Amino acid sequence: MTTLVLATRNTGKLREMQQLVAQESRLSDIQIVSVSEFPDVDDVVETGVTFEENALLKARAVSSGTGLPAVADDSGLAVDVLGGCPGVFSARWSGRHGADQANIDLLLAQTADVAAERLSARFICCVALAMPDGSTRVHSGELAGTLTRRARGDNGFGYDPIFQLPGGRTLAQLTNDEKNAISHRGQALRALGPDLAGVLT
């Protein structure tokens, strides 16, 4: 069994990653653990200005700190009418990291006067794998949709309740399997799958 460290303390991301890896039979020998299991590893300051830069920063730091292969993602919501914001600032858009409801409330307030047909948005995810020898792999995924006027659904996390898909449901109204099949993070992790299988198994 190979241990792979996920460079996040976000339980939602850990759960999604574990579910996605469980769906890939070629990755059955990989055990995914959170960086929370390594209390001596400090949180990484996301100083990058792109999703790729931040994902690489986190993956490299966690791999170096644990001596194990590490995967990090940086993801966020890009709202077209806001010029791509919140973007890399999605998790701390309201000023406090990980305050999901505050982030949603602020974004809905900022777009309250925007016509519904102009609320197009994209979820973007960049996933980086860093090995103890310093080598890296990077993949990305993207999911298009629109913002809603109010939150709908109880599943998922972050902006999922206000991100509506073309079929009319929000990401938070999908089952885990439905979400993983189409999500930006699912796309990026599936693209990373061959790299994981090649270097870890």
N, CA and C atoms as a LAMMPS dump frame, in Angstrom:
ITEM: TIMESTEP
0
ITEM: NUMBER OF ATOMS
603
ITEM: BOX BOUNDS ff ff ff
-5.0000000000000000e+02 5.0000000000000000e+02
-5.0000000000000000e+02 5.0000000000000000e+02
-5.0000000000000000e+02 5.0000000000000000e+02
ITEM: ATOMS id mol type element x y z
1 1 1 N 0.843 -1.197 0
2 1 2 C 0 0 0
3 1 3 C 0.88 1.249 0
4 2 1 N 0.662 2.123 -0.97
5 2 2 C 1.408 3.374 -1.063
6 2 3 C 0.597 4.499 -0.437
7 3 1 N 1.249 5.286 0.409
8 3 2 C 0.565 6.415 1.043
9 3 3 C 0.751 7.675 0.212
10 4 1 N -0.345 8.339 -0.042
11 4 2 C -0.356 9.595 -0.778
12 4 3 C -0.972 10.649 0.121
13 5 1 N -0.272 11.759 0.316
14 5 2 C -0.765 12.804 1.206
15 5 3 C -1.524 13.852 0.395
16 6 1 N -2.743 14.123 0.802
17 6 2 C -3.523 15.187 0.179
18 6 3 C -3.258 16.473 0.937
19 7 1 N -2.747 17.456 0.239
20 7 2 C -2.283 18.694 0.881
21 7 3 C -3.443 19.64 1.176
22 8 1 N -4.35 19.171 2.038
23 8 2 C -5.466 20.003 2.467
24 8 3 C -5.964 19.506 3.813
25 9 1 N -6.576 20.392 4.566
26 9 2 C -7.257 20.006 5.799
27 9 3 C -8.777 20.058 5.593
28 10 1 N -9.184 20.312 4.361
29 10 2 C -10.598 20.407 4.01
30 10 3 C -11.175 18.992 3.897
31 11 1 N -12.085 18.647 4.811
32 11 2 C -12.63 17.29 4.823
33 11 3 C -13.464 16.99 3.581
34 12 1 N -14.075 18.024 3.001
35 12 2 C -14.845 17.826 1.773
36 12 3 C -13.956 17.411 0.619
37 13 1 N -12.815 18.069 0.484
38 13 2 C -11.877 17.712 -0.581
39 13 3 C -11.3 16.318 -0.362
40 14 1 N -10.983 15.994 0.894
41 14 2 C -10.443 14.668 1.198
42 14 3 C -11.455 13.591 0.83
43 15 1 N -12.704 13.796 1.195
44 15 2 C -13.744 12.817 0.893
45 15 3 C -13.904 12.637 -0.616
46 16 1 N -13.919 13.736 -1.367
47 16 2 C -14.045 13.645 -2.818
48 16 3 C -12.871 12.901 -3.425
49 17 1 N -11.658 13.195 -2.969
50 17 2 C -10.47 12.539 -3.498
51 17 3 C -10.512 11.035 -3.213
52 18 1 N -10.895 10.671 -2.008
53 18 2 C -10.971 9.253 -1.655
54 18 3 C -12.021 8.533 -2.501
55 19 1 N -13.14 9.191 -2.744
56 19 2 C -14.188 8.589 -3.56
57 19 3 C -13.735 8.413 -5.004
58 20 1 N -13.045 9.419 -5.529
59 20 2 C -12.582 9.345 -6.914
60 20 3 C -11.528 8.26 -7.101
61 21 1 N -10.602 8.158 -6.176
62 21 2 C -9.565 7.128 -6.272
63 21 3 C -10.181 5.74 -6.125
64 22 1 N -11.2 5.61 -5.261
65 22 2 C -11.851 4.315 -5.057
66 22 3 C -12.519 3.809 -6.332
67 23 1 N -12.865 4.735 -7.232
68 23 2 C -13.509 4.342 -8.486
69 23 3 C -12.513 3.818 -9.523
70 24 1 N -11.229 4.019 -9.283
71 24 2 C -10.198 3.615 -10.237
72 24 3 C -9.509 2.348 -9.731
73 25 1 N -9.78 1.216 -10.378
74 25 2 C -9.225 -0.049 -9.907
75 25 3 C -7.701 -0.059 -9.945
76 26 1 N -7.114 0.675 -10.881
77 26 2 C -5.651 0.685 -10.979
78 26 3 C -4.996 1.439 -9.823
79 27 1 N -5.811 2.166 -9.046
80 27 2 C -5.279 2.931 -7.922
81 27 3 C -5.645 2.302 -6.577
82 28 1 N -6.06 1.036 -6.601
83 28 2 C -6.549 0.385 -5.382
84 28 3 C -5.471 0.217 -4.324
85 29 1 N -4.2 0.289 -4.698
86 29 2 C -3.119 0.126 -3.722
87 29 3 C -2.664 1.452 -3.112
88 30 1 N -3.394 2.524 -3.381
89 30 2 C -3.028 3.838 -2.852
90 30 3 C -3.925 4.199 -1.676
91 31 1 N -3.314 4.553 -0.578
92 31 2 C -4.041 5.025 0.595
93 31 3 C -3.875 6.537 0.68
94 32 1 N -4.981 7.255 0.713
95 32 2 C -4.935 8.717 0.756
96 32 3 C -5.175 9.192 2.181
97 33 1 N -4.267 10.015 2.668
98 33 2 C -4.412 10.599 4.003
99 33 3 C -4.314 12.117 3.882
100 34 1 N -4.887 12.793 4.855
101 34 2 C -4.843 14.256 4.882
102 34 3 C -3.54 14.73 5.51
103 35 1 N -3.117 15.913 5.125
104 35 2 C -1.941 16.524 5.75
105 35 3 C -2.19 16.781 7.235
106 36 1 N -3.447 16.745 7.647
107 36 2 C -3.763 16.907 9.069
108 36 3 C -3.112 15.826 9.923
109 37 1 N -2.771 14.699 9.319
110 37 2 C -2.123 13.62 10.055
111 37 3 C -0.635 13.886 10.286
112 38 1 N -0.165 15.012 9.78
113 38 2 C 1.239 15.397 9.95
114 38 3 C 1.283 16.777 10.611
115 39 1 N 1.104 16.831 11.93
116 39 2 C 0.983 18.113 12.626
117 39 3 C 2.223 19.001 12.535
118 40 1 N 3.367 18.422 12.202
119 40 2 C 4.588 19.228 12.09
120 40 3 C 4.698 19.96 10.756
121 41 1 N 3.823 19.62 9.814
122 41 2 C 3.849 20.28 8.504
123 41 3 C 2.978 21.536 8.565
124 42 1 N 3.599 22.661 8.342
125 42 2 C 2.88 23.937 8.418
126 42 3 C 1.953 24.136 7.229
127 43 1 N 0.922 24.934 7.435
128 43 2 C 0.063 25.333 6.323
129 43 3 C 0.876 26.144 5.325
130 44 1 N 0.571 25.962 4.057
131 44 2 C 1.292 26.651 2.991
132 44 3 C 0.541 27.929 2.624
133 45 1 N 1.251 29.026 2.604
134 45 2 C 0.645 30.299 2.2
135 45 3 C 0.513 30.305 0.681
136 46 1 N -0.711 30.513 0.213
137 46 2 C -0.977 30.478 -1.23
138 46 3 C -0.635 31.834 -1.848
139 47 1 N 0.619 31.994 -2.215
140 47 2 C 1.091 33.268 -2.76
141 47 3 C 1.01 33.319 -4.281
142 48 1 N 0.625 32.223 -4.918
143 48 2 C 0.526 32.206 -6.373
144 48 3 C -0.638 33.035 -6.874
145 49 1 N -0.552 33.442 -8.116
146 49 2 C -1.635 34.227 -8.713
147 49 3 C -2.434 33.403 -9.715
148 50 1 N -2.082 32.12 -9.849
149 50 2 C -2.842 31.209 -10.689
150 50 3 C -3.128 29.94 -9.895
151 51 1 N -4.123 29.179 -10.326
152 51 2 C -4.437 27.916 -9.671
153 51 3 C -3.245 26.96 -9.747
154 52 1 N -2.563 26.914 -10.884
155 52 2 C -1.421 26.013 -11.036
156 52 3 C -0.295 26.358 -10.068
157 53 1 N 0.013 27.631 -9.94
158 53 2 C 1.084 28.047 -9.03
159 53 3 C 0.78 27.618 -7.595
160 54 1 N -0.453 27.831 -7.155
161 54 2 C -0.817 27.481 -5.787
162 54 3 C -0.823 25.977 -5.567
163 55 1 N -1.311 25.225 -6.542
164 55 2 C -1.322 23.766 -6.407
165 55 3 C 0.098 23.232 -6.293
166 56 1 N 1.003 23.746 -7.112
167 56 2 C 2.396 23.3 -7.063
168 56 3 C 3.07 23.701 -5.758
169 57 1 N 2.815 24.909 -5.284
170 57 2 C 3.371 25.354 -4.005
171 57 3 C 3.01 24.388 -2.879
172 58 1 N 1.715 24.035 -2.811
173 58 2 C 1.236 23.181 -1.73
174 58 3 C 1.758 21.758 -1.859
175 59 1 N 1.709 21.211 -3.078
176 59 2 C 2.154 19.827 -3.273
177 59 3 C 3.637 19.678 -2.958
178 60 1 N 4.445 20.606 -3.435
179 60 2 C 5.884 20.528 -3.18
180 60 3 C 6.201 20.657 -1.694
181 61 1 N 5.54 21.585 -1.019
182 61 2 C 5.822 21.805 0.395
183 61 3 C 5.429 20.594 1.232
184 62 1 N 4.285 19.996 0.937
185 62 2 C 3.82 18.846 1.716
186 62 3 C 4.66 17.608 1.415
187 63 1 N 5.033 17.416 0.168
188 63 2 C 5.903 16.284 -0.154
189 63 3 C 7.247 16.428 0.542
190 64 1 N 7.793 17.628 0.535
191 64 2 C 9.068 17.879 1.204
192 64 3 C 8.951 17.685 2.71
193 65 1 N 7.843 18.129 3.284
194 65 2 C 7.664 18.057 4.728
195 65 3 C 7.372 16.669 5.25
196 66 1 N 6.795 15.807 4.406
197 66 2 C 6.422 14.458 4.846
198 66 3 C 7.341 13.374 4.291
199 67 1 N 8.066 13.693 3.22
200 67 2 C 8.883 12.681 2.563
201 67 3 C 8.068 11.696 1.755
202 68 1 N 6.807 12.056 1.484
203 68 2 C 5.89 11.186 0.748
204 68 3 C 5.367 11.898 -0.498
205 69 1 N 4.86 11.138 -1.468
206 69 2 C 4.188 11.784 -2.597
207 69 3 C 3.001 12.597 -2.09
208 70 1 N 2.771 13.74 -2.686
209 70 2 C 1.674 14.604 -2.239
210 70 3 C 0.896 15.139 -3.427
211 71 1 N -0.394 15.248 -3.239
212 71 2 C -1.278 15.851 -4.24
213 71 3 C -1.94 17.075 -3.621
214 72 1 N -1.946 18.154 -4.377
215 72 2 C -2.633 19.37 -3.944
216 72 3 C -3.483 19.879 -5.089
217 73 1 N -4.579 20.482 -4.733
218 73 2 C -5.356 21.136 -5.771
219 73 3 C -5.59 22.575 -5.363
220 74 1 N -5.72 23.412 -6.354
221 74 2 C -6.231 24.746 -6.103
222 74 3 C -7.385 24.914 -7.055
223 75 1 N -8.488 25.32 -6.519
224 75 2 C -9.684 25.418 -7.335
225 75 3 C -10.491 26.606 -6.895
226 76 1 N -11.383 27.011 -7.756
227 76 2 C -12.197 28.156 -7.414
228 76 3 C -13.238 28.444 -8.47
229 77 1 N -14.005 29.461 -8.185
230 77 2 C -15.102 29.869 -9.047
231 77 3 C -14.716 31.134 -9.795
232 78 1 N -14.892 31.105 -11.098
233 78 2 C -14.614 32.28 -11.926
234 78 3 C -15.935 32.773 -12.513
235 79 1 N -16.366 33.945 -12.081
236 79 2 C -17.621 34.537 -12.553
237 79 3 C -17.295 35.53 -13.657
238 80 1 N -17.862 35.309 -14.824
239 80 2 C -17.475 36.103 -15.996
240 80 3 C -17.727 37.594 -15.814
241 81 1 N -18.876 37.961 -15.254
242 81 2 C -19.209 39.374 -15.122
243 81 3 C -18.309 40.062 -14.094
244 82 1 N -17.641 39.286 -13.257
245 82 2 C -16.694 39.836 -12.284
246 82 3 C -15.253 39.705 -12.764
247 83 1 N -15.089 39.502 -14.054
248 83 2 C -13.744 39.421 -14.621
249 83 3 C -12.962 38.199 -14.183
250 84 1 N -13.661 37.123 -13.84
251 84 2 C -12.99 35.897 -13.407
252 84 3 C -12.845 35.762 -11.908
253 85 1 N -13.279 36.754 -11.157
254 85 2 C -13.247 36.653 -9.693
255 85 3 C -14.448 35.822 -9.219
256 86 1 N -14.347 35.232 -8.038
257 86 2 C -13.299 35.284 -7.027
258 86 3 C -11.993 34.588 -7.411
259 87 1 N -12.019 33.647 -8.34
260 87 2 C -10.783 33.016 -8.807
261 87 3 C -9.974 32.384 -7.693
262 88 1 N -8.668 32.685 -7.65
263 88 2 C -7.796 32.074 -6.643
264 88 3 C -8.138 32.545 -5.226
265 89 1 N -8.989 33.542 -5.11
266 89 2 C -9.398 34.029 -3.796
267 89 3 C -10.741 33.447 -3.351
268 90 1 N -11.234 32.441 -4.044
269 90 2 C -12.574 31.9 -3.795
270 90 3 C -12.787 31.486 -2.346
271 91 1 N -11.828 30.793 -1.753
272 91 2 C -12.011 30.275 -0.395
273 91 3 C -11.99 31.37 0.663
274 92 1 N -11.459 32.532 0.317
275 92 2 C -11.37 33.622 1.292
276 92 3 C -11.964 34.925 0.734
277 93 1 N -12.954 34.784 -0.11
278 93 2 C -13.55 35.936 -0.789
279 93 3 C -14.157 36.926 0.193
280 94 1 N -14.706 36.417 1.291
281 94 2 C -15.341 37.289 2.278
282 94 3 C -14.335 37.83 3.293
283 95 1 N -13.072 37.433 3.171
284 95 2 C -12.046 37.907 4.085
285 95 3 C -11.6 36.89 5.109
286 96 1 N -12.314 35.771 5.184
287 96 2 C -11.96 34.731 6.148
288 96 3 C -11.919 33.402 5.42
289 97 1 N -10.802 32.682 5.5
290 97 2 C -10.611 31.447 4.733
291 97 3 C -11.612 30.372 5.162
292 98 1 N -12.269 29.774 4.162
293 98 2 C -13.158 28.652 4.426
294 98 3 C -14.52 29.008 4.975
295 99 1 N -14.878 30.28 4.991
296 99 2 C -16.195 30.692 5.498
297 99 3 C -17.202 30.586 4.355
298 100 1 N -17.671 29.372 4.095
299 100 2 C -18.485 29.104 2.91
300 100 3 C -19.716 30.005 2.819
301 101 1 N -20.486 30.089 3.881
302 101 2 C -21.724 30.863 3.821
303 101 3 C -21.441 32.353 3.628
304 102 1 N -20.415 32.859 4.291
305 102 2 C -20.061 34.269 4.125
306 102 3 C -19.608 34.547 2.693
307 103 1 N -18.859 33.627 2.108
308 103 2 C -18.417 33.782 0.723
309 103 3 C -19.609 33.803 -0.23
310 104 1 N -20.546 32.89 -0.012
311 104 2 C -21.749 32.828 -0.849
312 104 3 C -22.558 34.112 -0.706
313 105 1 N -22.766 34.54 0.52
314 105 2 C -23.569 35.749 0.759
315 105 3 C -22.973 36.968 0.064
316 106 1 N -21.65 37.109 0.151
317 106 2 C -20.998 38.257 -0.475
318 106 3 C -21.117 38.187 -1.99
319 107 1 N -20.892 37.015 -2.556
320 107 2 C -20.97 36.882 -4.01
321 107 3 C -22.379 37.148 -4.519
322 108 1 N -23.379 36.643 -3.815
323 108 2 C -24.759 36.899 -4.225
324 108 3 C -25.097 38.388 -4.123
325 109 1 N -24.574 39.052 -3.108
326 109 2 C -24.808 40.491 -2.975
327 109 3 C -24.139 41.264 -4.103
328 110 1 N -22.942 40.829 -4.485
329 110 2 C -22.204 41.529 -5.54
330 110 3 C -22.839 41.356 -6.908
331 111 1 N -23.594 40.292 -7.102
332 111 2 C -24.197 40.029 -8.414
333 111 3 C -25.715 40.201 -8.397
334 112 1 N -26.264 40.769 -7.331
335 112 2 C -27.716 40.878 -7.177
336 112 3 C -28.366 41.688 -8.287
337 113 1 N -27.664 42.69 -8.822
338 113 2 C -28.244 43.555 -9.843
339 113 3 C -27.891 43.129 -11.263
340 114 1 N -27.205 42.009 -11.401
341 114 2 C -26.806 41.519 -12.714
342 114 3 C -27.921 40.658 -13.299
343 115 1 N -28.241 40.882 -14.567
344 115 2 C -29.282 40.09 -15.23
345 115 3 C -28.916 38.604 -15.189
346 116 1 N -29.913 37.762 -14.997
347 116 2 C -29.69 36.325 -14.839
348 116 3 C -28.92 35.732 -16.01
349 117 1 N -29.204 36.226 -17.221
350 117 2 C -28.537 35.659 -18.401
351 117 3 C -27.054 36.02 -18.482
352 118 1 N -26.605 36.901 -17.606
353 118 2 C -25.192 37.291 -17.61
354 118 3 C -24.414 36.69 -16.448
355 119 1 N -25.013 35.739 -15.753
356 119 2 C -24.365 35.159 -14.587
357 119 3 C -23.601 33.87 -14.91
358 120 1 N -23.018 33.811 -16.078
359 120 2 C -22.221 32.634 -16.436
360 120 3 C -20.972 32.553 -15.559
361 121 1 N -20.599 31.327 -15.237
362 121 2 C -19.464 31.114 -14.342
363 121 3 C -18.822 29.767 -14.65
364 122 1 N -17.623 29.58 -14.14
365 122 2 C -16.89 28.325 -14.341
366 122 3 C -16.2 27.939 -13.042
367 123 1 N -16.267 26.668 -12.724
368 123 2 C -15.423 26.11 -11.682
369 123 3 C -14.144 25.616 -12.346
370 124 1 N -13.008 25.97 -11.804
371 124 2 C -11.713 25.566 -12.353
372 124 3 C -10.924 24.859 -11.263
373 125 1 N -10.264 23.774 -11.636
374 125 2 C -9.432 23.05 -10.688
375 125 3 C -8.103 22.695 -11.334
376 126 1 N -7.04 22.914 -10.606
377 126 2 C -5.712 22.494 -11.036
378 126 3 C -5.176 21.55 -9.96
379 127 1 N -4.742 20.363 -10.374
380 127 2 C -4.227 19.355 -9.455
381 127 3 C -2.758 19.112 -9.749
382 128 1 N -1.949 19.104 -8.701
383 128 2 C -0.509 18.876 -8.854
384 128 3 C -0.087 17.684 -8.004
385 129 1 N 0.739 16.836 -8.574
386 129 2 C 1.373 15.727 -7.864
387 129 3 C 2.849 16.058 -7.725
388 130 1 N 3.355 16.007 -6.499
389 130 2 C 4.782 16.243 -6.253
390 130 3 C 5.381 15.006 -5.601
391 131 1 N 6.522 14.577 -6.106
392 131 2 C 7.222 13.415 -5.578
393 131 3 C 8.39 13.871 -4.706
394 132 1 N 8.824 13.022 -3.777
395 132 2 C 9.955 13.395 -2.919
396 132 3 C 11.231 13.731 -3.689
397 133 1 N 11.36 13.216 -4.91
398 133 2 C 12.558 13.531 -5.705
399 133 3 C 12.461 14.886 -6.401
400 134 1 N 11.334 15.594 -6.194
401 134 2 C 11.172 16.929 -6.773
402 134 3 C 10.403 16.97 -8.082
403 135 1 N 10.125 15.817 -8.668
404 135 2 C 9.384 15.799 -9.932
405 135 3 C 7.911 16.127 -9.675
406 136 1 N 7.268 16.693 -10.682
407 136 2 C 5.861 17.102 -10.545
408 136 3 C 5.072 16.765 -11.804
409 137 1 N 3.771 16.654 -11.632
410 137 2 C 2.818 16.515 -12.729
411 137 3 C 1.651 17.443 -12.422
412 138 1 N 1.069 18.042 -13.452
413 138 2 C -0.037 18.98 -13.251
414 138 3 C -1.13 18.72 -14.286
415 139 1 N -2.379 18.726 -13.818
416 139 2 C -3.532 18.587 -14.716
417 139 3 C -4.636 19.526 -14.245
418 140 1 N -5.565 19.834 -15.145
419 140 2 C -6.645 20.753 -14.778
420 140 3 C -7.979 20.285 -15.337
421 141 1 N -9.046 20.843 -14.78
422 141 2 C -10.398 20.558 -15.242
423 141 3 C -11.261 21.791 -15.092
424 142 1 N -12.361 21.839 -15.841
425 142 2 C -13.228 23.02 -15.834
426 142 3 C -14.675 22.599 -16.041
427 143 1 N -15.579 23.246 -15.292
428 143 2 C -17.003 22.951 -15.396
429 143 3 C -17.776 24.26 -15.546
430 144 1 N -18.566 24.362 -16.597
431 144 2 C -19.316 25.594 -16.876
432 144 3 C -20.718 25.522 -16.294
433 145 1 N -21.213 26.683 -15.875
434 145 2 C -22.57 26.773 -15.351
435 145 3 C -22.969 28.22 -15.181
436 146 1 N -23.943 28.467 -14.312
437 146 2 C -24.389 29.832 -14.015
438 146 3 C -24.639 29.96 -12.516
439 147 1 N -24.569 31.189 -12.029
440 147 2 C -24.909 31.437 -10.629
441 147 3 C -26.424 31.469 -10.464
442 148 1 N -26.877 30.994 -9.318
443 148 2 C -28.291 31.099 -8.979
444 148 3 C -28.496 32.325 -8.086
445 149 1 N -29.748 32.658 -7.819
446 149 2 C -30.064 33.775 -6.936
447 149 3 C -30.099 33.349 -5.472
448 150 1 N -30.271 32.049 -5.24
449 150 2 C -30.32 31.552 -3.868
450 150 3 C -29.735 30.144 -3.834
451 151 1 N -29.297 29.739 -2.668
452 151 2 C -28.694 28.422 -2.495
453 151 3 C -29.745 27.323 -2.61
454 152 1 N -29.357 26.222 -3.262
455 152 2 C -30.232 25.051 -3.37
456 152 3 C -29.393 23.791 -3.213
457 153 1 N -29.835 22.887 -2.35
458 153 2 C -29.157 21.611 -2.166
459 153 3 C -28.311 21.569 -0.908
460 154 1 N -28.111 20.361 -0.411
461 154 2 C -27.397 20.169 0.846
462 154 3 C -26.096 19.391 0.695
463 155 1 N -25.774 18.951 -0.488
464 155 2 C -24.561 18.162 -0.679
465 155 3 C -23.423 19.077 -1.138
466 156 1 N -22.205 18.583 -1.054
467 156 2 C -21.068 19.375 -1.516
468 156 3 C -20.638 20.404 -0.488
469 157 1 N -19.868 21.373 -0.955
470 157 2 C -19.337 22.415 -0.071
471 157 3 C -18.988 23.628 -0.911
472 158 1 N -18.511 24.687 -0.265
473 158 2 C -18.117 25.883 -1.001
474 158 3 C -19.303 26.514 -1.719
475 159 1 N -19.087 26.833 -2.987
476 159 2 C -20.111 27.513 -3.784
477 159 3 C -21.076 26.548 -4.472
478 160 1 N -20.978 25.256 -4.187
479 160 2 C -21.827 24.259 -4.851
480 160 3 C -23.315 24.609 -4.836
481 161 1 N -23.861 25.134 -3.712
482 161 2 C -25.315 25.392 -3.676
483 161 3 C -25.782 26.516 -4.603
484 162 1 N -24.88 27.359 -5.096
485 162 2 C -25.305 28.454 -5.979
486 162 3 C -24.743 28.306 -7.39
487 163 1 N -24.2 27.122 -7.7
488 163 2 C -23.653 26.878 -9.041
489 163 3 C -24.594 25.943 -9.778
490 164 1 N -25.312 26.498 -10.756
491 164 2 C -26.327 25.74 -11.482
492 164 3 C -25.778 25.187 -12.784
493 165 1 N -26.071 23.922 -13.017
494 165 2 C -25.649 23.236 -14.232
495 165 3 C -26.686 23.439 -15.329
496 166 1 N -26.322 23.16 -16.583
497 166 2 C -27.277 23.35 -17.687
498 166 3 C -28.604 22.62 -17.49
499 167 1 N -28.609 21.499 -16.777
500 167 2 C -29.85 20.752 -16.565
501 167 3 C -30.783 21.358 -15.533
502 168 1 N -30.324 22.392 -14.805
503 168 2 C -31.18 23.08 -13.847
504 168 3 C -30.871 22.808 -12.39
505 169 1 N -30.148 21.735 -12.102
506 169 2 C -29.783 21.458 -10.71
507 169 3 C -28.47 22.145 -10.357
508 170 1 N -28.297 22.431 -9.069
509 170 2 C -27.01 22.944 -8.607
510 170 3 C -26.104 21.752 -8.299
511 171 1 N -24.808 22.034 -8.142
512 171 2 C -23.879 20.968 -7.773
513 171 3 C -24.257 20.354 -6.431
514 172 1 N -24.815 21.152 -5.543
515 172 2 C -25.195 20.658 -4.223
516 172 3 C -26.442 19.788 -4.26
517 173 1 N -27.108 19.716 -5.402
518 173 2 C -28.283 18.862 -5.552
519 173 3 C -27.95 17.527 -6.217
520 174 1 N -26.687 17.338 -6.558
521 174 2 C -26.26 16.077 -7.164
522 174 3 C -25.827 15.093 -6.081
523 175 1 N -25.896 13.813 -6.409
524 175 2 C -25.286 12.815 -5.533
525 175 3 C -23.774 12.908 -5.686
526 176 1 N -23.056 12.285 -4.772
527 176 2 C -21.591 12.293 -4.863
528 176 3 C -21.122 11.706 -6.182
529 177 1 N -21.729 10.605 -6.599
530 177 2 C -21.31 9.962 -7.85
531 177 3 C -21.594 10.853 -9.053
532 178 1 N -22.751 11.515 -9.059
533 178 2 C -23.089 12.413 -10.161
534 178 3 C -22.105 13.569 -10.228
535 179 1 N -21.796 14.138 -9.077
536 179 2 C -20.87 15.262 -9.049
537 179 3 C -19.476 14.846 -9.503
538 180 1 N -18.995 13.738 -8.975
539 180 2 C -17.64 13.292 -9.325
540 180 3 C -17.492 13.001 -10.809
541 181 1 N -18.589 12.586 -11.441
542 181 2 C -18.527 12.236 -12.859
543 181 3 C -18.298 13.449 -13.751
544 182 1 N -18.691 14.637 -13.29
545 182 2 C -18.608 15.811 -14.161
546 182 3 C -17.777 16.951 -13.595
547 183 1 N -17.461 16.907 -12.316
548 183 2 C -16.872 18.083 -11.666
549 183 3 C -15.491 18.435 -12.204
550 184 1 N -15.122 19.679 -12.001
551 184 2 C -13.807 20.169 -12.379
552 184 3 C -12.717 19.382 -11.662
553 185 1 N -12.947 19.069 -10.382
554 185 2 C -11.953 18.316 -9.622
555 185 3 C -11.886 16.872 -10.11
556 186 1 N -13.051 16.307 -10.414
557 186 2 C -13.075 14.95 -10.953
558 186 3 C -12.324 14.853 -12.278
559 187 1 N -12.534 15.835 -13.147
560 187 2 C -11.826 15.856 -14.436
561 187 3 C -10.314 15.888 -14.233
562 188 1 N -9.875 16.783 -13.346
563 188 2 C -8.438 16.943 -13.119
564 188 3 C -7.825 15.696 -12.493
565 189 1 N -8.531 15.102 -11.528
566 189 2 C -7.994 13.913 -10.866
567 189 3 C -7.975 12.706 -11.795
568 190 1 N -8.997 12.587 -12.654
569 190 2 C -8.973 11.478 -13.623
570 190 3 C -7.817 11.646 -14.604
571 191 1 N -7.537 12.884 -14.981
572 191 2 C -6.392 13.13 -15.87
573 191 3 C -5.081 12.788 -15.168
574 192 1 N -5.06 12.955 -13.838
575 192 2 C -3.866 12.644 -13.066
576 192 3 C -3.722 11.142 -12.83
577 193 1 N -4.794 10.399 -12.983
578 193 2 C -4.797 8.968 -12.696
579 193 3 C -3.658 8.187 -13.307
580 194 1 N -3.382 8.323 -14.604
581 194 2 C -2.267 7.583 -15.204
582 194 3 C -0.918 7.928 -14.578
583 195 1 N -0.745 9.181 -14.172
584 195 2 C 0.504 9.565 -13.508
585 195 3 C 0.619 8.886 -12.146
586 196 1 N -0.495 8.868 -11.399
587 196 2 C -0.497 8.187 -10.106
588 196 3 C -0.179 6.716 -10.267
589 197 1 N -0.842 6.105 -11.226
590 197 2 C -0.619 4.671 -11.45
591 197 3 C 0.814 4.401 -11.878
592 198 1 N 1.368 5.308 -12.656
593 198 2 C 2.714 5.1 -13.183
594 198 3 C 3.831 5.273 -12.163
595 199 1 N 3.629 6.2 -11.237
596 199 2 C 4.726 6.501 -10.312
597 199 3 C 4.513 5.943 -8.902
598 200 1 N 3.289 5.546 -8.579
599 200 2 C 3.014 5.1 -7.213
600 200 3 C 2.738 3.615 -7.094
601 201 1 N 2.378 2.957 -8.169
602 201 2 C 2.015 1.539 -8.077
603 201 3 C 3.028 0.669 -8.793
